[in-house]
Amino acid sequence: MKQVINSSATRSFLSTVKLDHVVWKMDLYQRIAAGNLSQSLTDHHECRLGQWYYRGQGADLYSHLPAYRQLENVHRQVHECGLQARDAALKGAIDRLHRLLLDMEQAAVSRSPSSSTASNGRSAAVTDLRSVRKDTAATLSAIATIAVTRYTETLSPQERTREKECVNVLRP
């Protein structure tokens, strides 16, 4: 019973940190779209997952697993691309900004390490941490495009139409 409870708690935590990173990325997009880039963003050590990974139960309970160690690079890449995208926006480097946002999304949807490398029922803690359905990835990529377009304030009529289509997709 204790193992079932621990597994459920771990799955709940992982769902929470997935959502944390979606919120983190959306905050970045909103800041870029609004041109409000004065505040800094958290890096991969400061976020909830980073604290769990480097100082919390993650390090204590799962650091012996190869899949756990593979998580670090992907997680760092998401944050680094986002932080570099913010810097590119501050410098007005629009092409670089767009590329970095797409790189951030690509890192966020990259597959987690295989559960075959984990043992003792702990694979749930590490596998599928950053997996996102393909349609969600496409939506997030569309959001990145909208943020960059609004930031540059150079919408052609064709781009306006595309933006409206993307926004309509995002509406519940």
N, C-alpha and C positions, 0 to 999 in steps of 0.2 A: 504494500500500500504506500509506503514511504517513497518508493521508487516512482510510482505512478504520480504522486503529488509533486515530486521533484521534477519529473519530466514535464508535467503540465505547467509548472511555474517557469521552467526554462523556455517552453514554447511561448508562453505569454510574454516573457521578457523579450524574446526575439521578435515577436510581432510588434512590440512597443518600439524597439530600436529601428525596425524597418520604417515604421511610421515617422519616427524622429527624423530620419534621413529624407523622407519625402517632404516633410515640413521644412527642413533645413534648405533643401533645394528650391522649394517654392518661395521661401523667404528671399533667397538669392535672386530668383527671377523677378519677384516683385520689386526688389531694390533696383535692379537693372532697369526695369521698365519705367520706374519712377525717377531714375537718376539719383536716387538716394543711397549713395555708396560710402557714406562717411563712417558708419559703424563697421567694426571688424566682424568676422565670422569665426565660429569655433573650428579648431583643427581636429585631426583624428585622435588626438590625445584627450581633448577637453569634452567631447560629446559623451553621452551616456554609454555608448558602445565602447568608446576608447577608454573610459574609466573602468568599465567591466573588464576589458581586454588587458589593460596594463596594470591595474591596481586592485581589481575586484575579484569576484568569484571565478570569472573567466580564466584569469591567470592561475588561480589556485586549483581549479578543478579540471581544466581542459588543456593546459599548456603542453601536456605530453602528447597530444594528438597531432599528427601531421596536418590534418584539415584545419585545426585551430591556427597553426602557424601560417598556413596559406591565406587565411583571412586577412591578415595584416596588410599585405600589399594592395589588395583590392580596396579595402576600406580607406587606406591612406590616399590612394589614387582618386577616389571620389572627392575627398576633401581638398586635396591639392589642386585638382582641376577647377573646383569651385572657387577656391581662393585666388588662383591665377586668373580665372575669368573675371572676378571682381576687379583685380588689378588692370586687366586689359580694358575693362569698361571705363575705369578711371582715366586711362591714357587715351581713350578713344580708338583703340585698336580693334575695330569691329570684326574684321575677318578672324583675328586671333580669338576674340571673345566667342564668336559663334563656334569655332572649332573646339575650344575648351569646354563649352557647354555640352556639345555633342560627345566629347571624350568623357565628360563626367557622367552623362547618361549611359554611355557604353560600359563604363566601369561599374555603374550601379546595377546593370542588368546582367553582368557576366555571371556565369554559373558558379556556384559554390563548389568547394572541394567535394569529391565523391564520398558518400557515406560509407563506402567499403573500407575506407581507411580508419574509421572510427570504431570504437568498441564499447562494450558494457552499457548499451542503451544511451550513450552520451552523444550519438551522432546527431540527434535532433538539435543540439546546442550549436552546431556549426554548419550543418548542411542547409541549403536553401535560405541562408541569411539574407542574401541580396537578390534572390530570384524575383523577377517581376514578370507577369504575363506580357507577351509580345505586344498586345494592344495597349497596355499601360505604358510600355516603353515608347511606342509610337506617339502616344498622347503627350508624354513628357518631352519628347523631342519637338513636338509641335509647339509646346509651351515655350521651349527655349527659343525657337524661331520667332515666336510672337514677342518675347521679351527683347530680343535683339532688334527686331523691326521697330518696336516702339521706342527703344533707346535711341536709335539713329534718327528717328522722326523723318524718314524718307520713304513714306509709303506711296507706291504707285497705285493706280486704280486696281491693277491685277493683284497686288499684294494686299490691298484692303479687302478684296473679295476672299482671298485665301485666309486672311486673319479671321474674318467673320465665320467662315466655314469651320475653322479650328475652334473658335470660341463656342460655336453651337455644339460641337462634339463634346466639349467639356461641361456644358450645362447639364444638370441632373434631369 
